[in-house]
Amino acid sequence: MEKIKDILHDFSDVFIALFIGLLMMGVVAWNLGNWFDSDSRVIAMDIESQLEEPSNEKGETNEENSDGSPVEEDSSLEEDEEEEEVIEVTVVSTKKITIPSGTTGSGVAKILQENGLIEDTNDFIKTAEDLGLTARLKSGTFDIPSNATTTKIINIITGNR
């Protein structure tokens, strides 16, 4: 019993140091996810899904009548099909926005307005306040799609998903 007390007494400072070290590593690992933003992968997947090409391409087939002569297709049907195949594809560009450290919410709104991502700075600030995320606006470099809504932009900058 006396030996156990001596071991605990001699190594108590080492045990406390290990406990504090493990606690610090746990806190850092838990908060590390907020420091690094993985939205760029999510944005890339969103853009790819929006830019999908239609997969209904016409296959060339050689049809023949029973006597061996090729079947003639009605040209008016081909024109109608071509008109139906016209699909508007909106290209979404991604803008790389850098927000300096210490920038206020109005400063962030001004940067976004200068880059053409938002039209009204007051609308951006009001939306951020309504979402309760004004204190969580981060500094750094963000990839923001040009067609993103104000709420989506705020979620990208705050790191919310």
C-alpha positions in Angstrom: 0.0 0.0 0.0 2.8 2.4 0.8 4.4 1.7 -2.6 1.2 2.6 -4.4 1.1 5.9 -2.5 4.7 6.6 -3.4 4.1 5.9 -7.1 1.0 8.1 -7.2 2.8 10.8 -5.4 5.9 10.7 -7.6 4.0 10.5 -10.9 0.9 12.7 -10.0 2.4 15.7 -11.9 3.0 13.5 -15.0 -0.6 12.2 -14.8 -2.0 15.8 -14.5 0.2 17.0 -17.4 -1.0 14.0 -19.6 -4.7 14.8 -18.7 -4.3 18.5 -19.6 -2.5 17.6 -22.8 -5.2 15.1 -23.8 -7.9 17.7 -22.9 -6.2 20.3 -25.1 -5.9 18.0 -28.0 -9.5 17.0 -27.7 -10.7 20.7 -27.8 -8.4 21.5 -30.8 -9.6 18.5 -32.7 -13.2 19.3 -32.0 -12.9 22.9 -33.1 -10.6 22.2 -36.0 -13.5 21.4 -38.3 -14.7 25.0 -38.0 -11.3 26.4 -38.9 -11.0 24.7 -42.2 -13.8 25.1 -44.6 -14.7 22.1 -46.9 -17.5 24.0 -48.8 -15.4 24.0 -52.0 -16.2 20.3 -52.6 -19.9 20.9 -51.9 -20.0 23.9 -54.2 -18.2 21.9 -57.0 -20.8 19.1 -56.7 -23.6 21.7 -56.9 -22.1 23.2 -60.0 -21.6 19.8 -61.7 -25.2 18.9 -61.0 -26.5 22.1 -62.5 -24.3 21.8 -65.6 -25.3 18.2 -66.5 -25.7 17.8 -70.2 -28.9 16.2 -71.5 -28.2 12.6 -72.4 -30.8 12.1 -75.1 -28.6 12.1 -78.2 -30.0 10.8 -81.4 -28.5 7.5 -82.5 -28.1 7.1 -86.3 -30.0 4.0 -87.4 -30.3 2.7 -90.9 -33.8 1.5 -91.3 -34.9 -0.3 -94.5 -38.2 -1.2 -96.0 -39.1 -4.8 -96.7 -37.8 -4.3 -100.3 -34.4 -3.1 -99.1 -34.8 0.6 -99.8 -33.9 3.0 -97.0 -36.8 4.5 -95.1 -37.2 8.3 -95.6 -37.9 10.3 -92.5 -40.2 13.3 -92.4 -38.0 16.4 -92.4 -40.7 18.4 -90.5 -40.4 16.0 -87.6 -36.7 16.4 -87.5 -37.1 20.2 -87.3 -39.6 19.9 -84.4 -37.2 17.6 -82.6 -34.3 20.0 -83.1 -36.4 22.9 -81.7 -37.3 20.8 -78.6 -33.6 19.9 -78.0 -32.7 23.6 -77.5 -32.0 23.7 -73.7 -30.8 26.8 -71.9 -27.7 26.0 -70.0 -26.8 28.6 -67.4 -23.1 28.7 -66.7 -22.4 29.4 -63.0 -19.0 30.9 -62.4 -17.4 30.8 -59.0 -15.8 33.9 -57.6 -12.9 33.7 -55.2 -13.5 36.3 -52.5 -10.9 37.2 -49.9 -12.1 38.7 -46.6 -9.3 40.3 -44.5 -9.0 39.6 -40.8 -10.9 42.0 -38.6 -13.4 43.0 -41.3 -16.8 44.0 -39.9 -20.1 42.7 -41.3 -20.7 45.9 -43.3 -17.1 45.5 -44.7 -17.9 41.9 -45.8 -21.1 43.2 -47.4 -19.2 45.9 -49.2 -16.6 43.4 -50.5 -19.4 41.1 -51.8 -21.2 44.0 -53.4 -18.0 45.2 -55.2 -17.6 41.7 -56.6 -21.2 41.6 -57.9 -22.4 38.8 -55.6 -25.0 40.9 -53.7 -26.9 44.0 -54.8 -27.7 45.6 -51.4 -25.4 45.7 -48.4 -28.3 46.4 -46.0 -30.1 43.3 -47.2 -27.0 41.1 -46.6 -26.6 42.6 -43.0 -30.3 42.1 -42.3 -30.3 38.5 -43.5 -27.2 37.8 -41.4 -28.8 39.3 -38.3 -32.1 37.4 -39.0 -30.1 34.1 -39.1 -28.1 35.1 -36.0 -24.8 34.7 -37.8 -23.3 38.2 -37.8 -20.8 37.2 -35.1 -19.7 34.1 -37.0 -18.7 35.8 -40.2 -15.1 34.6 -40.9 -12.1 36.1 -42.6 -10.3 34.1 -45.3 -10.7 33.1 -49.0 -14.0 31.7 -50.1 -15.2 30.3 -53.4 -18.8 31.6 -53.9 -21.0 30.7 -56.9 -22.2 33.8 -58.8 -25.8 32.6 -58.5 -25.8 32.0 -54.8 -28.5 33.5 -52.7 -27.7 35.8 -49.8 -28.5 33.1 -47.3 -26.2 30.6 -49.1 -23.4 33.3 -49.2 -23.8 33.8 -45.4 -23.6 30.1 -44.8 -20.5 29.7 -46.9 -18.7 32.6 -45.1 -19.8 31.4 -41.6 -18.9 27.8 -42.4 -22.5 26.5 -41.8 -23.7 23.8 -44.2 
